[in-house]
Amino acid sequence: MNEGIKTVIYPVRDLAKAKALFTELLGVEPVMDQAYYVGYRVGGQDVGLDPNGHSKGMTGPVGYWHVHDIRGSVKALIDAGAEEQQEVKDVGGGKLTAVVKDVDGNVIGLLQAS
């Protein structure tokens, strides 16, 4: 069903300051550097900075489980009691994401690579 958490996205208010901090923390330059998203790849892990995250309801970092069938995974989680927070959407290049909350309000991100 999944390949584990391979992506963590942080909502940020000041992208330039966050980029400087994470570049220092991670010790690498971003692999994607756009006004709408800055992304890093370190040791097989993707770390993203989303300047629109807070306006989308993100209150902190979200770990994304990489799955093979995102729609099936979302349905299975909802059937098990989760609540959909963000429906499946294409975030570019055929990459699909969705977010649900478990019964305790914990955020679970799902990502299906293209």
Chimera marker file (.cmm) of the C-alpha trace (Angstrom):
<marker_set name="trace">
<marker id="1" x="0.000" y="0.000" z="0.000" r="1" g="1" b="0" radius="0.5"/>
<marker id="2" x="2.747" y="2.491" z="0.802" r="1" g="1" b="0" radius="0.5"/>
<marker id="3" x="6.471" y="3.134" z="0.726" r="1" g="1" b="0" radius="0.5"/>
<marker id="4" x="6.638" y="5.042" z="4.028" r="1" g="1" b="0" radius="0.5"/>
<marker id="5" x="6.973" y="8.735" z="4.736" r="1" g="1" b="0" radius="0.5"/>
<marker id="6" x="9.343" y="10.162" z="2.138" r="1" g="1" b="0" radius="0.5"/>
<marker id="7" x="8.152" y="13.774" z="2.017" r="1" g="1" b="0" radius="0.5"/>
<marker id="8" x="7.687" y="16.375" z="4.757" r="1" g="1" b="0" radius="0.5"/>
<marker id="9" x="6.252" y="19.784" z="3.886" r="1" g="1" b="0" radius="0.5"/>
<marker id="10" x="6.523" y="22.795" z="6.178" r="1" g="1" b="0" radius="0.5"/>
<marker id="11" x="4.145" y="25.762" z="5.935" r="1" g="1" b="0" radius="0.5"/>
<marker id="12" x="6.209" y="28.963" z="5.995" r="1" g="1" b="0" radius="0.5"/>
<marker id="13" x="5.312" y="32.657" z="6.135" r="1" g="1" b="0" radius="0.5"/>
<marker id="14" x="8.594" y="34.089" z="4.827" r="1" g="1" b="0" radius="0.5"/>
<marker id="15" x="9.914" y="31.852" z="2.061" r="1" g="1" b="0" radius="0.5"/>
<marker id="16" x="13.272" y="33.638" z="1.734" r="1" g="1" b="0" radius="0.5"/>
<marker id="17" x="14.053" y="33.323" z="5.453" r="1" g="1" b="0" radius="0.5"/>
<marker id="18" x="12.847" y="29.725" z="5.566" r="1" g="1" b="0" radius="0.5"/>
<marker id="19" x="14.946" y="28.880" z="2.498" r="1" g="1" b="0" radius="0.5"/>
<marker id="20" x="18.076" y="30.339" z="4.141" r="1" g="1" b="0" radius="0.5"/>
<marker id="21" x="17.412" y="28.393" z="7.343" r="1" g="1" b="0" radius="0.5"/>
<marker id="22" x="16.674" y="25.046" z="5.656" r="1" g="1" b="0" radius="0.5"/>
<marker id="23" x="19.597" y="25.385" z="3.232" r="1" g="1" b="0" radius="0.5"/>
<marker id="24" x="21.853" y="25.768" z="6.272" r="1" g="1" b="0" radius="0.5"/>
<marker id="25" x="20.118" y="22.975" z="8.212" r="1" g="1" b="0" radius="0.5"/>
<marker id="26" x="20.152" y="20.465" z="5.358" r="1" g="1" b="0" radius="0.5"/>
<marker id="27" x="23.530" y="21.464" z="3.915" r="1" g="1" b="0" radius="0.5"/>
<marker id="28" x="22.296" y="21.342" z="0.300" r="1" g="1" b="0" radius="0.5"/>
<marker id="29" x="20.805" y="23.729" z="-2.218" r="1" g="1" b="0" radius="0.5"/>
<marker id="30" x="17.142" y="23.298" z="-3.217" r="1" g="1" b="0" radius="0.5"/>
<marker id="31" x="16.315" y="20.998" z="-6.126" r="1" g="1" b="0" radius="0.5"/>
<marker id="32" x="13.241" y="23.163" z="-6.790" r="1" g="1" b="0" radius="0.5"/>
<marker id="33" x="13.194" y="26.880" z="-6.087" r="1" g="1" b="0" radius="0.5"/>
<marker id="34" x="9.985" y="28.646" z="-7.102" r="1" g="1" b="0" radius="0.5"/>
<marker id="35" x="7.878" y="31.423" z="-5.555" r="1" g="1" b="0" radius="0.5"/>
<marker id="36" x="5.179" y="28.852" z="-4.703" r="1" g="1" b="0" radius="0.5"/>
<marker id="37" x="7.435" y="26.056" z="-3.338" r="1" g="1" b="0" radius="0.5"/>
<marker id="38" x="11.045" y="25.334" z="-2.408" r="1" g="1" b="0" radius="0.5"/>
<marker id="39" x="12.049" y="21.678" z="-2.281" r="1" g="1" b="0" radius="0.5"/>
<marker id="40" x="15.108" y="19.796" z="-1.092" r="1" g="1" b="0" radius="0.5"/>
<marker id="41" x="16.219" y="16.173" z="-1.431" r="1" g="1" b="0" radius="0.5"/>
<marker id="42" x="18.463" y="14.765" z="1.287" r="1" g="1" b="0" radius="0.5"/>
<marker id="43" x="19.233" y="11.077" z="1.795" r="1" g="1" b="0" radius="0.5"/>
<marker id="44" x="16.141" y="9.914" z="-0.101" r="1" g="1" b="0" radius="0.5"/>
<marker id="45" x="13.919" y="12.323" z="1.837" r="1" g="1" b="0" radius="0.5"/>
<marker id="46" x="12.076" y="15.253" z="0.247" r="1" g="1" b="0" radius="0.5"/>
<marker id="47" x="11.654" y="18.383" z="2.377" r="1" g="1" b="0" radius="0.5"/>
<marker id="48" x="9.399" y="21.127" z="1.076" r="1" g="1" b="0" radius="0.5"/>
<marker id="49" x="8.630" y="24.706" z="2.079" r="1" g="1" b="0" radius="0.5"/>
<marker id="50" x="5.128" y="25.901" z="1.182" r="1" g="1" b="0" radius="0.5"/>
<marker id="51" x="4.496" y="29.666" z="1.493" r="1" g="1" b="0" radius="0.5"/>
<marker id="52" x="0.763" y="29.019" z="0.981" r="1" g="1" b="0" radius="0.5"/>
<marker id="53" x="0.576" y="26.267" z="3.585" r="1" g="1" b="0" radius="0.5"/>
<marker id="54" x="-0.928" y="28.341" z="6.378" r="1" g="1" b="0" radius="0.5"/>
<marker id="55" x="-3.687" y="29.657" z="4.095" r="1" g="1" b="0" radius="0.5"/>
<marker id="56" x="-4.468" y="26.031" z="3.166" r="1" g="1" b="0" radius="0.5"/>
<marker id="57" x="-4.978" y="25.170" z="6.846" r="1" g="1" b="0" radius="0.5"/>
<marker id="58" x="-1.550" y="23.682" z="7.615" r="1" g="1" b="0" radius="0.5"/>
<marker id="59" x="-0.669" y="24.282" z="11.266" r="1" g="1" b="0" radius="0.5"/>
<marker id="60" x="2.703" y="22.536" z="11.183" r="1" g="1" b="0" radius="0.5"/>
<marker id="61" x="4.790" y="20.116" z="9.124" r="1" g="1" b="0" radius="0.5"/>
<marker id="62" x="2.926" y="17.345" z="7.318" r="1" g="1" b="0" radius="0.5"/>
<marker id="63" x="4.494" y="13.973" z="6.596" r="1" g="1" b="0" radius="0.5"/>
<marker id="64" x="3.395" y="12.448" z="3.299" r="1" g="1" b="0" radius="0.5"/>
<marker id="65" x="3.131" y="8.674" z="2.965" r="1" g="1" b="0" radius="0.5"/>
<marker id="66" x="4.060" y="7.623" z="-0.576" r="1" g="1" b="0" radius="0.5"/>
<marker id="67" x="1.339" y="5.314" z="-1.888" r="1" g="1" b="0" radius="0.5"/>
<marker id="68" x="0.733" y="3.466" z="-5.137" r="1" g="1" b="0" radius="0.5"/>
<marker id="69" x="-3.040" y="4.146" z="-5.342" r="1" g="1" b="0" radius="0.5"/>
<marker id="70" x="-3.899" y="7.469" z="-3.711" r="1" g="1" b="0" radius="0.5"/>
<marker id="71" x="-7.631" y="7.341" z="-4.405" r="1" g="1" b="0" radius="0.5"/>
<marker id="72" x="-7.877" y="3.814" z="-3.022" r="1" g="1" b="0" radius="0.5"/>
<marker id="73" x="-5.801" y="4.812" z="0.008" r="1" g="1" b="0" radius="0.5"/>
<marker id="74" x="-7.972" y="7.868" z="0.726" r="1" g="1" b="0" radius="0.5"/>
<marker id="75" x="-11.139" y="5.753" z="0.455" r="1" g="1" b="0" radius="0.5"/>
<marker id="76" x="-9.734" y="3.056" z="2.745" r="1" g="1" b="0" radius="0.5"/>
<marker id="77" x="-8.722" y="5.647" z="5.358" r="1" g="1" b="0" radius="0.5"/>
<marker id="78" x="-12.124" y="7.371" z="5.226" r="1" g="1" b="0" radius="0.5"/>
<marker id="79" x="-13.831" y="3.991" z="5.545" r="1" g="1" b="0" radius="0.5"/>
<marker id="80" x="-11.649" y="3.395" z="8.625" r="1" g="1" b="0" radius="0.5"/>
<marker id="81" x="-12.781" y="6.680" z="10.222" r="1" g="1" b="0" radius="0.5"/>
<marker id="82" x="-10.525" y="9.376" z="8.769" r="1" g="1" b="0" radius="0.5"/>
<marker id="83" x="-11.912" y="12.706" z="7.564" r="1" g="1" b="0" radius="0.5"/>
<marker id="84" x="-10.859" y="14.191" z="4.245" r="1" g="1" b="0" radius="0.5"/>
<marker id="85" x="-9.061" y="17.526" z="4.701" r="1" g="1" b="0" radius="0.5"/>
<marker id="86" x="-7.739" y="18.017" z="1.134" r="1" g="1" b="0" radius="0.5"/>
<marker id="87" x="-9.091" y="16.007" z="-1.765" r="1" g="1" b="0" radius="0.5"/>
<marker id="88" x="-6.770" y="14.376" z="-4.274" r="1" g="1" b="0" radius="0.5"/>
<marker id="89" x="-5.142" y="17.010" z="-6.473" r="1" g="1" b="0" radius="0.5"/>
<marker id="90" x="-2.381" y="17.180" z="-9.053" r="1" g="1" b="0" radius="0.5"/>
<marker id="91" x="0.427" y="19.383" z="-7.721" r="1" g="1" b="0" radius="0.5"/>
<marker id="92" x="2.410" y="19.273" z="-10.958" r="1" g="1" b="0" radius="0.5"/>
<marker id="93" x="4.060" y="16.748" z="-13.178" r="1" g="1" b="0" radius="0.5"/>
<marker id="94" x="1.346" y="14.183" z="-12.462" r="1" g="1" b="0" radius="0.5"/>
<marker id="95" x="2.229" y="14.033" z="-8.755" r="1" g="1" b="0" radius="0.5"/>
<marker id="96" x="-0.956" y="13.628" z="-6.689" r="1" g="1" b="0" radius="0.5"/>
<marker id="97" x="-1.450" y="14.611" z="-3.044" r="1" g="1" b="0" radius="0.5"/>
<marker id="98" x="-4.286" y="14.360" z="-0.526" r="1" g="1" b="0" radius="0.5"/>
<marker id="99" x="-4.613" y="15.007" z="3.204" r="1" g="1" b="0" radius="0.5"/>
<marker id="100" x="-6.858" y="13.346" z="5.774" r="1" g="1" b="0" radius="0.5"/>
<marker id="101" x="-7.211" y="13.623" z="9.550" r="1" g="1" b="0" radius="0.5"/>
<marker id="102" x="-7.399" y="10.557" z="11.734" r="1" g="1" b="0" radius="0.5"/>
<marker id="103" x="-10.016" y="10.186" z="14.478" r="1" g="1" b="0" radius="0.5"/>
<marker id="104" x="-7.755" y="12.091" z="16.899" r="1" g="1" b="0" radius="0.5"/>
<marker id="105" x="-7.252" y="15.028" z="14.515" r="1" g="1" b="0" radius="0.5"/>
<marker id="106" x="-3.744" y="14.030" z="13.431" r="1" g="1" b="0" radius="0.5"/>
<marker id="107" x="-2.897" y="15.068" z="9.871" r="1" g="1" b="0" radius="0.5"/>
<marker id="108" x="-1.897" y="12.342" z="7.403" r="1" g="1" b="0" radius="0.5"/>
<marker id="109" x="-0.559" y="13.335" z="3.986" r="1" g="1" b="0" radius="0.5"/>
<marker id="110" x="-0.627" y="10.974" z="1.027" r="1" g="1" b="0" radius="0.5"/>
<marker id="111" x="1.437" y="11.316" z="-2.153" r="1" g="1" b="0" radius="0.5"/>
<marker id="112" x="1.357" y="9.304" z="-5.361" r="1" g="1" b="0" radius="0.5"/>
<marker id="113" x="4.329" y="9.888" z="-7.636" r="1" g="1" b="0" radius="0.5"/>
<marker id="114" x="3.728" y="10.231" z="-11.349" r="1" g="1" b="0" radius="0.5"/>
<link id1="1" id2="2" r="1" g="1" b="0" radius="0.2"/>
<link id1="2" id2="3" r="1" g="1" b="0" radius="0.2"/>
<link id1="3" id2="4" r="1" g="1" b="0" radius="0.2"/>
<link id1="4" id2="5" r="1" g="1" b="0" radius="0.2"/>
<link id1="5" id2="6" r="1" g="1" b="0" radius="0.2"/>
<link id1="6" id2="7" r="1" g="1" b="0" radius="0.2"/>
<link id1="7" id2="8" r="1" g="1" b="0" radius="0.2"/>
<link id1="8" id2="9" r="1" g="1" b="0" radius="0.2"/>
<link id1="9" id2="10" r="1" g="1" b="0" radius="0.2"/>
<link id1="10" id2="11" r="1" g="1" b="0" radius="0.2"/>
<link id1="11" id2="12" r="1" g="1" b="0" radius="0.2"/>
<link id1="12" id2="13" r="1" g="1" b="0" radius="0.2"/>
<link id1="13" id2="14" r="1" g="1" b="0" radius="0.2"/>
<link id1="14" id2="15" r="1" g="1" b="0" radius="0.2"/>
<link id1="15" id2="16" r="1" g="1" b="0" radius="0.2"/>
<link id1="16" id2="17" r="1" g="1" b="0" radius="0.2"/>
<link id1="17" id2="18" r="1" g="1" b="0" radius="0.2"/>
<link id1="18" id2="19" r="1" g="1" b="0" radius="0.2"/>
<link id1="19" id2="20" r="1" g="1" b="0" radius="0.2"/>
<link id1="20" id2="21" r="1" g="1" b="0" radius="0.2"/>
<link id1="21" id2="22" r="1" g="1" b="0" radius="0.2"/>
<link id1="22" id2="23" r="1" g="1" b="0" radius="0.2"/>
<link id1="23" id2="24" r="1" g="1" b="0" radius="0.2"/>
<link id1="24" id2="25" r="1" g="1" b="0" radius="0.2"/>
<link id1="25" id2="26" r="1" g="1" b="0" radius="0.2"/>
<link id1="26" id2="27" r="1" g="1" b="0" radius="0.2"/>
<link id1="27" id2="28" r="1" g="1" b="0" radius="0.2"/>
<link id1="28" id2="29" r="1" g="1" b="0" radius="0.2"/>
<link id1="29" id2="30" r="1" g="1" b="0" radius="0.2"/>
<link id1="30" id2="31" r="1" g="1" b="0" radius="0.2"/>
<link id1="31" id2="32" r="1" g="1" b="0" radius="0.2"/>
<link id1="32" id2="33" r="1" g="1" b="0" radius="0.2"/>
<link id1="33" id2="34" r="1" g="1" b="0" radius="0.2"/>
<link id1="34" id2="35" r="1" g="1" b="0" radius="0.2"/>
<link id1="35" id2="36" r="1" g="1" b="0" radius="0.2"/>
<link id1="36" id2="37" r="1" g="1" b="0" radius="0.2"/>
<link id1="37" id2="38" r="1" g="1" b="0" radius="0.2"/>
<link id1="38" id2="39" r="1" g="1" b="0" radius="0.2"/>
<link id1="39" id2="40" r="1" g="1" b="0" radius="0.2"/>
<link id1="40" id2="41" r="1" g="1" b="0" radius="0.2"/>
<link id1="41" id2="42" r="1" g="1" b="0" radius="0.2"/>
<link id1="42" id2="43" r="1" g="1" b="0" radius="0.2"/>
<link id1="43" id2="44" r="1" g="1" b="0" radius="0.2"/>
<link id1="44" id2="45" r="1" g="1" b="0" radius="0.2"/>
<link id1="45" id2="46" r="1" g="1" b="0" radius="0.2"/>
<link id1="46" id2="47" r="1" g="1" b="0" radius="0.2"/>
<link id1="47" id2="48" r="1" g="1" b="0" radius="0.2"/>
<link id1="48" id2="49" r="1" g="1" b="0" radius="0.2"/>
<link id1="49" id2="50" r="1" g="1" b="0" radius="0.2"/>
<link id1="50" id2="51" r="1" g="1" b="0" radius="0.2"/>
<link id1="51" id2="52" r="1" g="1" b="0" radius="0.2"/>
<link id1="52" id2="53" r="1" g="1" b="0" radius="0.2"/>
<link id1="53" id2="54" r="1" g="1" b="0" radius="0.2"/>
<link id1="54" id2="55" r="1" g="1" b="0" radius="0.2"/>
<link id1="55" id2="56" r="1" g="1" b="0" radius="0.2"/>
<link id1="56" id2="57" r="1" g="1" b="0" radius="0.2"/>
<link id1="57" id2="58" r="1" g="1" b="0" radius="0.2"/>
<link id1="58" id2="59" r="1" g="1" b="0" radius="0.2"/>
<link id1="59" id2="60" r="1" g="1" b="0" radius="0.2"/>
<link id1="60" id2="61" r="1" g="1" b="0" radius="0.2"/>
<link id1="61" id2="62" r="1" g="1" b="0" radius="0.2"/>
<link id1="62" id2="63" r="1" g="1" b="0" radius="0.2"/>
<link id1="63" id2="64" r="1" g="1" b="0" radius="0.2"/>
<link id1="64" id2="65" r="1" g="1" b="0" radius="0.2"/>
<link id1="65" id2="66" r="1" g="1" b="0" radius="0.2"/>
<link id1="66" id2="67" r="1" g="1" b="0" radius="0.2"/>
<link id1="67" id2="68" r="1" g="1" b="0" radius="0.2"/>
<link id1="68" id2="69" r="1" g="1" b="0" radius="0.2"/>
<link id1="69" id2="70" r="1" g="1" b="0" radius="0.2"/>
<link id1="70" id2="71" r="1" g="1" b="0" radius="0.2"/>
<link id1="71" id2="72" r="1" g="1" b="0" radius="0.2"/>
<link id1="72" id2="73" r="1" g="1" b="0" radius="0.2"/>
<link id1="73" id2="74" r="1" g="1" b="0" radius="0.2"/>
<link id1="74" id2="75" r="1" g="1" b="0" radius="0.2"/>
<link id1="75" id2="76" r="1" g="1" b="0" radius="0.2"/>
<link id1="76" id2="77" r="1" g="1" b="0" radius="0.2"/>
<link id1="77" id2="78" r="1" g="1" b="0" radius="0.2"/>
<link id1="78" id2="79" r="1" g="1" b="0" radius="0.2"/>
<link id1="79" id2="80" r="1" g="1" b="0" radius="0.2"/>
<link id1="80" id2="81" r="1" g="1" b="0" radius="0.2"/>
<link id1="81" id2="82" r="1" g="1" b="0" radius="0.2"/>
<link id1="82" id2="83" r="1" g="1" b="0" radius="0.2"/>
<link id1="83" id2="84" r="1" g="1" b="0" radius="0.2"/>
<link id1="84" id2="85" r="1" g="1" b="0" radius="0.2"/>
<link id1="85" id2="86" r="1" g="1" b="0" radius="0.2"/>
<link id1="86" id2="87" r="1" g="1" b="0" radius="0.2"/>
<link id1="87" id2="88" r="1" g="1" b="0" radius="0.2"/>
<link id1="88" id2="89" r="1" g="1" b="0" radius="0.2"/>
<link id1="89" id2="90" r="1" g="1" b="0" radius="0.2"/>
<link id1="90" id2="91" r="1" g="1" b="0" radius="0.2"/>
<link id1="91" id2="92" r="1" g="1" b="0" radius="0.2"/>
<link id1="92" id2="93" r="1" g="1" b="0" radius="0.2"/>
<link id1="93" id2="94" r="1" g="1" b="0" radius="0.2"/>
<link id1="94" id2="95" r="1" g="1" b="0" radius="0.2"/>
<link id1="95" id2="96" r="1" g="1" b="0" radius="0.2"/>
<link id1="96" id2="97" r="1" g="1" b="0" radius="0.2"/>
<link id1="97" id2="98" r="1" g="1" b="0" radius="0.2"/>
<link id1="98" id2="99" r="1" g="1" b="0" radius="0.2"/>
<link id1="99" id2="100" r="1" g="1" b="0" radius="0.2"/>
<link id1="100" id2="101" r="1" g="1" b="0" radius="0.2"/>
<link id1="101" id2="102" r="1" g="1" b="0" radius="0.2"/>
<link id1="102" id2="103" r="1" g="1" b="0" radius="0.2"/>
<link id1="103" id2="104" r="1" g="1" b="0" radius="0.2"/>
<link id1="104" id2="105" r="1" g="1" b="0" radius="0.2"/>
<link id1="105" id2="106" r="1" g="1" b="0" radius="0.2"/>
<link id1="106" id2="107" r="1" g="1" b="0" radius="0.2"/>
<link id1="107" id2="108" r="1" g="1" b="0" radius="0.2"/>
<link id1="108" id2="109" r="1" g="1" b="0" radius="0.2"/>
<link id1="109" id2="110" r="1" g="1" b="0" radius="0.2"/>
<link id1="110" id2="111" r="1" g="1" b="0" radius="0.2"/>
<link id1="111" id2="112" r="1" g="1" b="0" radius="0.2"/>
<link id1="112" id2="113" r="1" g="1" b="0" radius="0.2"/>
<link id1="113" id2="114" r="1" g="1" b="0" radius="0.2"/>
</marker_set>
